[in-house]
Amino acid sequence: MRHNADVPGLVQLYSTFSAEAGDPQHGAHEYFVERYQLLREALAEGVRDRQTHGTISPAADPEKIATLLIALSDGLQIQSQFQLPDEPADLLDHLIELLRPTSRT
């Protein structure tokens, strides 16, 4: 996300292209289906790894968190085109911090 913010027009290009590829007849439709599947798998594995190391709550469902992280990332980048008051990557970092397990003392 931080890289995308530094490349003028990249987020706009991606959001336009991915929206157009939502049509199953679009030539890039399968690319996006595979891209999101691979991203979900990689992020879910990352969540599981962090759960093993105690940095993400064990109550979090890795596949659901992965899907939510992608939705949040895409949505924040779209909003960034409309003068979002915070950096998208900072907001995503904030959510990750909220997923940390809380101590019960």
Backbone as XML, in Angstrom:
<?xml version="1.0"?>
<chain id="A" units="angstrom">
  <residue number="1" name="MET">
    <atom name="N" x="0.819" y="-1.189" z="0.000"/>
    <atom name="CA" x="0.000" y="0.000" z="0.000"/>
    <atom name="C" x="0.864" y="1.254" z="0.000"/>
  </residue>
  <residue number="2" name="ARG">
    <atom name="N" x="1.949" y="1.222" z="0.778"/>
    <atom name="CA" x="2.803" y="2.409" z="0.834"/>
    <atom name="C" x="3.428" y="2.680" z="-0.549"/>
  </residue>
  <residue number="3" name="HIS">
    <atom name="N" x="3.835" y="1.634" z="-1.233"/>
    <atom name="CA" x="4.396" y="1.793" z="-2.581"/>
    <atom name="C" x="3.348" y="2.373" z="-3.531"/>
  </residue>
  <residue number="4" name="ASN">
    <atom name="N" x="2.139" y="1.836" z="-3.474"/>
    <atom name="CA" x="1.088" y="2.293" z="-4.380"/>
    <atom name="C" x="0.816" y="3.785" z="-4.231"/>
  </residue>
  <residue number="5" name="ALA">
    <atom name="N" x="0.907" y="4.284" z="-3.003"/>
    <atom name="CA" x="0.651" y="5.705" z="-2.755"/>
    <atom name="C" x="1.709" y="6.593" z="-3.401"/>
  </residue>
  <residue number="6" name="ASP">
    <atom name="N" x="2.888" y="6.030" z="-3.655"/>
    <atom name="CA" x="3.982" y="6.815" z="-4.231"/>
    <atom name="C" x="4.029" y="6.767" z="-5.756"/>
  </residue>
  <residue number="7" name="VAL">
    <atom name="N" x="3.143" y="5.999" z="-6.380"/>
    <atom name="CA" x="3.134" y="5.876" z="-7.842"/>
    <atom name="C" x="1.864" y="6.544" z="-8.374"/>
  </residue>
  <residue number="8" name="PRO">
    <atom name="N" x="1.998" y="7.748" z="-8.923"/>
    <atom name="CA" x="0.812" y="8.472" z="-9.405"/>
    <atom name="C" x="0.006" y="7.650" z="-10.410"/>
  </residue>
  <residue number="9" name="GLY">
    <atom name="N" x="-1.298" y="7.586" z="-10.187"/>
    <atom name="CA" x="-2.208" y="6.916" z="-11.106"/>
    <atom name="C" x="-2.332" y="5.413" z="-10.923"/>
  </residue>
  <residue number="10" name="LEU">
    <atom name="N" x="-1.464" y="4.806" z="-10.129"/>
    <atom name="CA" x="-1.489" y="3.347" z="-9.998"/>
    <atom name="C" x="-2.771" y="2.847" z="-9.340"/>
  </residue>
  <residue number="11" name="VAL">
    <atom name="N" x="-3.187" y="3.479" z="-8.259"/>
    <atom name="CA" x="-4.406" y="3.042" z="-7.569"/>
    <atom name="C" x="-5.619" y="3.252" z="-8.473"/>
  </residue>
  <residue number="12" name="GLN">
    <atom name="N" x="-5.658" y="4.364" z="-9.172"/>
    <atom name="CA" x="-6.778" y="4.620" z="-10.081"/>
    <atom name="C" x="-6.819" y="3.579" z="-11.201"/>
  </residue>
  <residue number="13" name="LEU">
    <atom name="N" x="-5.667" y="3.263" z="-11.769"/>
    <atom name="CA" x="-5.602" y="2.251" z="-12.820"/>
    <atom name="C" x="-6.071" y="0.897" z="-12.303"/>
  </residue>
  <residue number="14" name="TYR">
    <atom name="N" x="-5.563" y="0.504" z="-11.131"/>
    <atom name="CA" x="-5.939" y="-0.789" z="-10.559"/>
    <atom name="C" x="-7.434" y="-0.851" z="-10.269"/>
  </residue>
  <residue number="15" name="SER">
    <atom name="N" x="-7.980" y="0.202" z="-9.650"/>
    <atom name="CA" x="-9.399" y="0.157" z="-9.286"/>
    <atom name="C" x="-10.283" y="0.116" z="-10.533"/>
  </residue>
  <residue number="16" name="THR">
    <atom name="N" x="-9.905" y="0.832" z="-11.571"/>
    <atom name="CA" x="-10.673" y="0.812" z="-12.825"/>
    <atom name="C" x="-10.581" y="-0.562" z="-13.486"/>
  </residue>
  <residue number="17" name="PHE">
    <atom name="N" x="-9.367" y="-1.078" z="-13.585"/>
    <atom name="CA" x="-9.147" y="-2.359" z="-14.252"/>
    <atom name="C" x="-9.837" y="-3.500" z="-13.508"/>
  </residue>
  <residue number="18" name="SER">
    <atom name="N" x="-9.722" y="-3.499" z="-12.181"/>
    <atom name="CA" x="-10.341" y="-4.592" z="-11.421"/>
    <atom name="C" x="-11.866" y="-4.521" z="-11.494"/>
  </residue>
  <residue number="19" name="ALA">
    <atom name="N" x="-12.419" y="-3.312" z="-11.523"/>
    <atom name="CA" x="-13.876" y="-3.182" z="-11.654"/>
    <atom name="C" x="-14.337" y="-3.702" z="-13.012"/>
  </residue>
  <residue number="20" name="GLU">
    <atom name="N" x="-13.622" y="-3.357" z="-14.054"/>
    <atom name="CA" x="-13.979" y="-3.843" z="-15.391"/>
    <atom name="C" x="-13.859" y="-5.365" z="-15.470"/>
  </residue>
  <residue number="21" name="ALA">
    <atom name="N" x="-12.865" y="-5.922" z="-14.802"/>
    <atom name="CA" x="-12.629" y="-7.366" z="-14.841"/>
    <atom name="C" x="-13.654" y="-8.144" z="-14.016"/>
  </residue>
  <residue number="22" name="GLY">
    <atom name="N" x="-14.531" y="-7.450" z="-13.315"/>
    <atom name="CA" x="-15.604" y="-8.126" z="-12.597"/>
    <atom name="C" x="-16.567" y="-8.834" z="-13.540"/>
  </residue>
  <residue number="23" name="ASP">
    <atom name="N" x="-16.606" y="-8.417" z="-14.776"/>
    <atom name="CA" x="-17.421" y="-9.072" z="-15.796"/>
    <atom name="C" x="-16.744" y="-10.398" z="-16.163"/>
  </residue>
  <residue number="24" name="PRO">
    <atom name="N" x="-17.445" y="-11.531" z="-15.963"/>
    <atom name="CA" x="-16.835" y="-12.833" z="-16.270"/>
    <atom name="C" x="-16.351" y="-12.967" z="-17.714"/>
  </residue>
  <residue number="25" name="GLN">
    <atom name="N" x="-16.849" y="-12.129" z="-18.622"/>
    <atom name="CA" x="-16.421" y="-12.182" z="-20.020"/>
    <atom name="C" x="-15.154" y="-11.366" z="-20.278"/>
  </residue>
  <residue number="26" name="HIS">
    <atom name="N" x="-14.742" y="-10.575" z="-19.297"/>
    <atom name="CA" x="-13.561" y="-9.723" z="-19.456"/>
    <atom name="C" x="-12.304" y="-10.593" z="-19.528"/>
  </residue>
  <residue number="27" name="GLY">
    <atom name="N" x="-11.352" y="-10.214" z="-20.342"/>
    <atom name="CA" x="-10.124" y="-10.984" z="-20.522"/>
    <atom name="C" x="-9.279" y="-11.140" z="-19.258"/>
  </residue>
  <residue number="28" name="ALA">
    <atom name="N" x="-9.401" y="-10.223" z="-18.318"/>
    <atom name="CA" x="-8.601" y="-10.291" z="-17.089"/>
    <atom name="C" x="-9.378" y="-10.872" z="-15.912"/>
  </residue>
  <residue number="29" name="HIS">
    <atom name="N" x="-10.596" y="-11.330" z="-16.147"/>
    <atom name="CA" x="-11.420" y="-11.841" z="-15.049"/>
    <atom name="C" x="-10.720" y="-12.978" z="-14.300"/>
  </residue>
  <residue number="30" name="GLU">
    <atom name="N" x="-10.238" y="-13.967" z="-15.013"/>
    <atom name="CA" x="-9.592" y="-15.112" z="-14.370"/>
    <atom name="C" x="-8.321" y="-14.702" z="-13.631"/>
  </residue>
  <residue number="31" name="TYR">
    <atom name="N" x="-7.605" y="-13.715" z="-14.169"/>
    <atom name="CA" x="-6.411" y="-13.206" z="-13.486"/>
    <atom name="C" x="-6.786" y="-12.713" z="-12.084"/>
  </residue>
  <residue number="32" name="PHE">
    <atom name="N" x="-7.846" y="-11.932" z="-11.993"/>
    <atom name="CA" x="-8.247" y="-11.390" z="-10.701"/>
    <atom name="C" x="-8.800" y="-12.471" z="-9.776"/>
  </residue>
  <residue number="33" name="VAL">
    <atom name="N" x="-9.513" y="-13.452" z="-10.331"/>
    <atom name="CA" x="-9.980" y="-14.579" z="-9.513"/>
    <atom name="C" x="-8.776" y="-15.266" z="-8.877"/>
  </residue>
  <residue number="34" name="GLU">
    <atom name="N" x="-7.776" y="-15.576" z="-9.686"/>
    <atom name="CA" x="-6.573" y="-16.244" z="-9.168"/>
    <atom name="C" x="-5.796" y="-15.343" z="-8.217"/>
  </residue>
  <residue number="35" name="ARG">
    <atom name="N" x="-5.680" y="-14.066" z="-8.547"/>
    <atom name="CA" x="-4.928" y="-13.128" z="-7.710"/>
    <atom name="C" x="-5.523" y="-13.060" z="-6.310"/>
  </residue>
  <residue number="36" name="TYR">
    <atom name="N" x="-6.841" y="-12.901" z="-6.245"/>
    <atom name="CA" x="-7.478" y="-12.806" z="-4.932"/>
    <atom name="C" x="-7.380" y="-14.129" z="-4.166"/>
  </residue>
  <residue number="37" name="GLN">
    <atom name="N" x="-7.480" y="-15.244" z="-4.850"/>
    <atom name="CA" x="-7.342" y="-16.542" z="-4.185"/>
    <atom name="C" x="-5.950" y="-16.703" z="-3.596"/>
  </residue>
  <residue number="38" name="LEU">
    <atom name="N" x="-4.929" y="-16.374" z="-4.374"/>
    <atom name="CA" x="-3.547" y="-16.483" z="-3.887"/>
    <atom name="C" x="-3.284" y="-15.507" z="-2.742"/>
  </residue>
  <residue number="39" name="LEU">
    <atom name="N" x="-3.833" y="-14.297" z="-2.844"/>
    <atom name="CA" x="-3.680" y="-13.328" z="-1.760"/>
    <atom name="C" x="-4.343" y="-13.823" z="-0.479"/>
  </residue>
  <residue number="40" name="ARG">
    <atom name="N" x="-5.565" y="-14.361" z="-0.617"/>
    <atom name="CA" x="-6.252" y="-14.886" z="0.570"/>
    <atom name="C" x="-5.449" y="-16.003" z="1.223"/>
  </residue>
  <residue number="41" name="GLU">
    <atom name="N" x="-4.922" y="-16.908" z="0.417"/>
    <atom name="CA" x="-4.131" y="-18.017" z="0.954"/>
    <atom name="C" x="-2.877" y="-17.507" z="1.658"/>
  </residue>
  <residue number="42" name="ALA">
    <atom name="N" x="-2.173" y="-16.579" z="1.037"/>
    <atom name="CA" x="-0.942" y="-16.050" z="1.631"/>
    <atom name="C" x="-1.227" y="-15.279" z="2.914"/>
  </residue>
  <residue number="43" name="LEU">
    <atom name="N" x="-2.256" y="-14.462" z="2.901"/>
    <atom name="CA" x="-2.598" y="-13.701" z="4.103"/>
    <atom name="C" x="-3.086" y="-14.612" z="5.222"/>
  </residue>
  <residue number="44" name="ALA">
    <atom name="N" x="-3.874" y="-15.605" z="4.892"/>
    <atom name="CA" x="-4.348" y="-16.542" z="5.919"/>
    <atom name="C" x="-3.168" y="-17.272" z="6.547"/>
  </residue>
  <residue number="45" name="GLU">
    <atom name="N" x="-2.193" y="-17.648" z="5.737"/>
    <atom name="CA" x="-0.991" y="-18.296" z="6.268"/>
    <atom name="C" x="-0.236" y="-17.335" z="7.182"/>
  </residue>
  <residue number="46" name="GLY">
    <atom name="N" x="-0.163" y="-16.079" z="6.790"/>
    <atom name="CA" x="0.473" y="-15.078" z="7.638"/>
    <atom name="C" x="-0.243" y="-14.900" z="8.964"/>
  </residue>
  <residue number="47" name="VAL">
    <atom name="N" x="-1.568" y="-14.925" z="8.936"/>
    <atom name="CA" x="-2.351" y="-14.833" z="10.175"/>
    <atom name="C" x="-2.059" y="-16.037" z="11.061"/>
  </residue>
  <residue number="48" name="ARG">
    <atom name="N" x="-2.072" y="-17.240" z="10.467"/>
    <atom name="CA" x="-1.779" y="-18.449" z="11.248"/>
    <atom name="C" x="-0.382" y="-18.376" z="11.872"/>
  </residue>
  <residue number="49" name="ASP">
    <atom name="N" x="0.583" y="-17.900" z="11.107"/>
    <atom name="CA" x="1.950" y="-17.759" z="11.617"/>
    <atom name="C" x="1.987" y="-16.783" z="12.796"/>
  </residue>
  <residue number="50" name="ARG">
    <atom name="N" x="1.300" y="-15.662" z="12.664"/>
    <atom name="CA" x="1.262" y="-14.687" z="13.760"/>
    <atom name="C" x="0.509" y="-15.243" z="14.970"/>
  </residue>
  <residue number="51" name="GLN">
    <atom name="N" x="-0.505" y="-16.049" z="14.733"/>
    <atom name="CA" x="-1.200" y="-16.684" z="15.850"/>
    <atom name="C" x="-0.258" y="-17.621" z="16.593"/>
  </residue>
  <residue number="52" name="THR">
    <atom name="N" x="0.543" y="-18.378" z="15.851"/>
    <atom name="CA" x="1.513" y="-19.286" z="16.453"/>
    <atom name="C" x="2.508" y="-18.524" z="17.326"/>
  </residue>
  <residue number="53" name="HIS">
    <atom name="N" x="2.876" y="-17.328" z="16.887"/>
    <atom name="CA" x="3.837" y="-16.510" z="17.631"/>
    <atom name="C" x="3.165" y="-15.591" z="18.650"/>
  </residue>
  <residue number="54" name="GLY">
    <atom name="N" x="1.843" y="-15.693" z="18.771"/>
    <atom name="CA" x="1.131" y="-14.932" z="19.791"/>
    <atom name="C" x="0.907" y="-13.468" z="19.484"/>
  </residue>
  <residue number="55" name="THR">
    <atom name="N" x="1.070" y="-13.066" z="18.207"/>
    <atom name="CA" x="0.891" y="-11.648" z="17.880"/>
    <atom name="C" x="-0.464" y="-11.330" z="17.255"/>
  </residue>
  <residue number="56" name="ILE">
    <atom name="N" x="-1.253" y="-12.346" z="16.988"/>
    <atom name="CA" x="-2.656" y="-12.164" z="16.565"/>
    <atom name="C" x="-3.489" y="-13.124" z="17.399"/>
  </residue>
  <residue number="57" name="SER">
    <atom name="N" x="-4.626" y="-12.639" z="17.811"/>
    <atom name="CA" x="-5.517" y="-13.427" z="18.656"/>
    <atom name="C" x="-5.825" y="-14.786" z="18.032"/>
  </residue>
  <residue number="58" name="PRO">
    <atom name="N" x="-5.784" y="-15.844" z="18.834"/>
    <atom name="CA" x="-6.137" y="-17.168" z="18.318"/>
    <atom name="C" x="-7.623" y="-17.273" z="17.972"/>
  </residue>
  <residue number="59" name="ALA">
    <atom name="N" x="-8.419" y="-16.330" z="18.423"/>
    <atom name="CA" x="-9.853" y="-16.346" z="18.116"/>
    <atom name="C" x="-10.133" y="-15.902" z="16.679"/>
  </residue>
  <residue number="60" name="ALA">
    <atom name="N" x="-9.160" y="-15.279" z="16.038"/>
    <atom name="CA" x="-9.354" y="-14.788" z="14.671"/>
    <atom name="C" x="-9.361" y="-15.957" z="13.688"/>
  </residue>
  <residue number="61" name="ASP">
    <atom name="N" x="-10.340" y="-15.972" z="12.790"/>
    <atom name="CA" x="-10.406" y="-16.980" z="11.731"/>
    <atom name="C" x="-9.488" y="-16.520" z="10.590"/>
  </residue>
  <residue number="62" name="PRO">
    <atom name="N" x="-8.396" y="-17.244" z="10.310"/>
    <atom name="CA" x="-7.414" y="-16.785" z="9.325"/>
    <atom name="C" x="-7.993" y="-16.489" z="7.937"/>
  </residue>
  <residue number="63" name="GLU">
    <atom name="N" x="-8.877" y="-17.348" z="7.441"/>
    <atom name="CA" x="-9.433" y="-17.118" z="6.111"/>
    <atom name="C" x="-10.335" y="-15.880" z="6.082"/>
  </residue>
  <residue number="64" name="LYS">
    <atom name="N" x="-11.132" y="-15.711" z="7.125"/>
    <atom name="CA" x="-12.009" y="-14.532" z="7.179"/>
    <atom name="C" x="-11.194" y="-13.256" z="7.344"/>
  </residue>
  <residue number="65" name="ILE">
    <atom name="N" x="-10.174" y="-13.295" z="8.188"/>
    <atom name="CA" x="-9.312" y="-12.125" z="8.374"/>
    <atom name="C" x="-8.620" y="-11.788" z="7.055"/>
  </residue>
  <residue number="66" name="ALA">
    <atom name="N" x="-8.148" y="-12.787" z="6.328"/>
    <atom name="CA" x="-7.496" y="-12.554" z="5.037"/>
    <atom name="C" x="-8.444" y="-11.846" z="4.070"/>
  </residue>
  <residue number="67" name="THR">
    <atom name="N" x="-9.669" y="-12.324" z="3.983"/>
    <atom name="CA" x="-10.658" y="-11.701" z="3.101"/>
    <atom name="C" x="-10.939" y="-10.274" z="3.525"/>
  </residue>
  <residue number="68" name="LEU">
    <atom name="N" x="-11.068" y="-10.043" z="4.822"/>
    <atom name="CA" x="-11.327" y="-8.698" z="5.328"/>
    <atom name="C" x="-10.141" y="-7.762" z="5.084"/>
  </residue>
  <residue number="69" name="LEU">
    <atom name="N" x="-8.918" y="-8.269" z="5.211"/>
    <atom name="CA" x="-7.742" y="-7.434" z="4.970"/>
    <atom name="C" x="-7.666" y="-6.986" z="3.513"/>
  </residue>
  <residue number="70" name="ILE">
    <atom name="N" x="-7.994" y="-7.874" z="2.603"/>
    <atom name="CA" x="-7.997" y="-7.513" z="1.180"/>
    <atom name="C" x="-9.070" y="-6.466" z="0.913"/>
  </residue>
  <residue number="71" name="ALA">
    <atom name="N" x="-10.263" y="-6.685" z="1.457"/>
    <atom name="CA" x="-11.350" y="-5.724" z="1.258"/>
    <atom name="C" x="-10.980" y="-4.364" z="1.841"/>
  </residue>
  <residue number="72" name="LEU">
    <atom name="N" x="-10.381" y="-4.375" z="3.014"/>
    <atom name="CA" x="-9.972" y="-3.131" z="3.642"/>
    <atom name="C" x="-8.898" y="-2.437" z="2.809"/>
  </residue>
  <residue number="73" name="SER">
    <atom name="N" x="-7.916" y="-3.190" z="2.372"/>
    <atom name="CA" x="-6.841" y="-2.615" z="1.572"/>
    <atom name="C" x="-7.381" y="-1.994" z="0.285"/>
  </residue>
  <residue number="74" name="ASP">
    <atom name="N" x="-8.176" y="-2.738" z="-0.446"/>
    <atom name="CA" x="-8.736" y="-2.221" z="-1.695"/>
    <atom name="C" x="-9.624" y="-1.003" z="-1.438"/>
  </residue>
  <residue number="75" name="GLY">
    <atom name="N" x="-10.475" y="-1.097" z="-0.437"/>
    <atom name="CA" x="-11.381" y="0.003" z="-0.128"/>
    <atom name="C" x="-10.655" y="1.260" z="0.311"/>
  </residue>
  <residue number="76" name="LEU">
    <atom name="N" x="-9.633" y="1.109" z="1.130"/>
    <atom name="CA" x="-8.871" y="2.274" z="1.583"/>
    <atom name="C" x="-8.121" y="2.927" z="0.427"/>
  </residue>
  <residue number="77" name="GLN">
    <atom name="N" x="-7.605" y="2.109" z="-0.466"/>
    <atom name="CA" x="-6.899" y="2.687" z="-1.610"/>
    <atom name="C" x="-7.860" y="3.446" z="-2.527"/>
  </residue>
  <residue number="78" name="ILE">
    <atom name="N" x="-9.063" y="2.929" z="-2.681"/>
    <atom name="CA" x="-10.062" y="3.662" z="-3.465"/>
    <atom name="C" x="-10.397" y="4.980" z="-2.763"/>
  </residue>
  <residue number="79" name="GLN">
    <atom name="N" x="-10.625" y="4.915" z="-1.451"/>
    <atom name="CA" x="-10.941" y="6.140" z="-0.707"/>
    <atom name="C" x="-9.806" y="7.153" z="-0.779"/>
  </residue>
  <residue number="80" name="SER">
    <atom name="N" x="-8.557" y="6.668" z="-0.873"/>
    <atom name="CA" x="-7.413" y="7.581" z="-0.905"/>
    <atom name="C" x="-7.453" y="8.500" z="-2.122"/>
  </residue>
  <residue number="81" name="GLN">
    <atom name="N" x="-8.198" y="8.121" z="-3.134"/>
    <atom name="CA" x="-8.353" y="8.956" z="-4.321"/>
    <atom name="C" x="-9.273" y="10.141" z="-4.054"/>
  </residue>
  <residue number="82" name="PHE">
    <atom name="N" x="-9.942" y="10.119" z="-2.913"/>
    <atom name="CA" x="-10.925" y="11.146" z="-2.572"/>
    <atom name="C" x="-10.569" y="11.849" z="-1.267"/>
  </residue>
  <residue number="83" name="GLN">
    <atom name="N" x="-9.301" y="12.151" z="-1.104"/>
    <atom name="CA" x="-8.779" y="12.910" z="0.033"/>
    <atom name="C" x="-9.078" y="12.260" z="1.380"/>
  </residue>
  <residue number="84" name="LEU">
    <atom name="N" x="-8.738" y="11.009" z="1.506"/>
    <atom name="CA" x="-8.824" y="10.295" z="2.773"/>
    <atom name="C" x="-7.902" y="10.999" z="3.765"/>
  </residue>
  <residue number="85" name="PRO">
    <atom name="N" x="-8.385" y="11.319" z="4.971"/>
    <atom name="CA" x="-7.556" y="12.101" z="5.900"/>
    <atom name="C" x="-6.362" y="11.342" z="6.479"/>
  </residue>
  <residue number="86" name="ASP">
    <atom name="N" x="-6.353" y="10.026" z="6.404"/>
    <atom name="CA" x="-5.253" y="9.222" z="6.930"/>
    <atom name="C" x="-4.634" y="8.420" z="5.801"/>
  </residue>
  <residue number="87" name="GLU">
    <atom name="N" x="-3.376" y="8.021" z="6.003"/>
    <atom name="CA" x="-2.720" y="7.151" z="5.042"/>
    <atom name="C" x="-3.346" y="5.758" z="5.117"/>
  </residue>
  <residue number="88" name="PRO">
    <atom name="N" x="-3.731" y="5.163" z="3.988"/>
    <atom name="CA" x="-4.329" y="3.828" z="4.014"/>
    <atom name="C" x="-3.479" y="2.799" z="4.759"/>
  </residue>
  <residue number="89" name="ALA">
    <atom name="N" x="-2.184" y="2.800" z="4.541"/>
    <atom name="CA" x="-1.320" y="1.811" z="5.198"/>
    <atom name="C" x="-1.323" y="1.999" z="6.716"/>
  </residue>
  <residue number="90" name="ASP">
    <atom name="N" x="-1.406" y="3.250" z="7.175"/>
    <atom name="CA" x="-1.471" y="3.499" z="8.622"/>
    <atom name="C" x="-2.768" y="2.945" z="9.213"/>
  </residue>
  <residue number="91" name="LEU">
    <atom name="N" x="-3.859" y="3.079" z="8.469"/>
    <atom name="CA" x="-5.142" y="2.544" z="8.947"/>
    <atom name="C" x="-5.101" y="1.016" z="8.996"/>
  </residue>
  <residue number="92" name="LEU">
    <atom name="N" x="-4.498" y="0.407" z="8.000"/>
    <atom name="CA" x="-4.368" y="-1.047" z="7.997"/>
    <atom name="C" x="-3.492" y="-1.505" z="9.164"/>
  </residue>
  <residue number="93" name="ASP">
    <atom name="N" x="-2.396" y="-0.789" z="9.411"/>
    <atom name="CA" x="-1.541" y="-1.105" z="10.563"/>
    <atom name="C" x="-2.324" y="-1.016" z="11.866"/>
  </residue>
  <residue number="94" name="HIS">
    <atom name="N" x="-3.203" y="-0.026" z="11.959"/>
    <atom name="CA" x="-4.021" y="0.146" z="13.168"/>
    <atom name="C" x="-4.916" y="-1.081" z="13.391"/>
  </residue>
  <residue number="95" name="LEU">
    <atom name="N" x="-5.523" y="-1.570" z="12.317"/>
    <atom name="CA" x="-6.366" y="-2.760" z="12.450"/>
    <atom name="C" x="-5.545" y="-3.962" z="12.889"/>
  </residue>
  <residue number="96" name="ILE">
    <atom name="N" x="-4.379" y="-4.144" z="12.304"/>
    <atom name="CA" x="-3.522" y="-5.274" z="12.689"/>
    <atom name="C" x="-3.192" y="-5.179" z="14.178"/>
  </residue>
  <residue number="97" name="GLU">
    <atom name="N" x="-2.937" y="-3.979" z="14.643"/>
    <atom name="CA" x="-2.647" y="-3.786" z="16.066"/>
    <atom name="C" x="-3.852" y="-4.189" z="16.923"/>
  </residue>
  <residue number="98" name="LEU">
    <atom name="N" x="-5.049" y="-3.897" z="16.456"/>
    <atom name="CA" x="-6.256" y="-4.257" z="17.202"/>
    <atom name="C" x="-6.483" y="-5.765" z="17.254"/>
  </residue>
  <residue number="99" name="LEU">
    <atom name="N" x="-5.900" y="-6.501" z="16.323"/>
    <atom name="CA" x="-6.041" y="-7.958" z="16.299"/>
    <atom name="C" x="-5.119" y="-8.660" z="17.291"/>
  </residue>
  <residue number="100" name="ARG">
    <atom name="N" x="-4.222" y="-7.904" z="17.897"/>
    <atom name="CA" x="-3.323" y="-8.502" z="18.897"/>
    <atom name="C" x="-4.144" y="-9.025" z="20.066"/>
  </residue>
  <residue number="101" name="PRO">
    <atom name="N" x="-3.700" y="-10.136" z="20.628"/>
    <atom name="CA" x="-4.419" y="-10.657" z="21.787"/>
    <atom name="C" x="-4.290" y="-9.674" z="22.970"/>
  </residue>
  <residue number="102" name="THR">
    <atom name="N" x="-5.328" y="-9.600" z="23.758"/>
    <atom name="CA" x="-5.285" y="-8.749" z="24.948"/>
    <atom name="C" x="-4.942" y="-9.616" z="26.152"/>
  </residue>
  <residue number="103" name="SER">
    <atom name="N" x="-4.188" y="-9.043" z="27.058"/>
    <atom name="CA" x="-3.881" y="-9.792" z="28.277"/>
    <atom name="C" x="-5.065" y="-9.694" z="29.240"/>
  </residue>
  <residue number="104" name="ARG">
    <atom name="N" x="-5.335" y="-10.745" z="29.922"/>
    <atom name="CA" x="-6.491" y="-10.795" z="30.833"/>
    <atom name="C" x="-5.986" y="-10.872" z="32.271"/>
  </residue>
  <residue number="105" name="THR">
    <atom name="N" x="-5.492" y="-9.726" z="32.765"/>
    <atom name="CA" x="-4.971" y="-9.694" z="34.131"/>
    <atom name="C" x="-5.872" y="-8.898" z="35.036"/>
  </residue>
</chain>
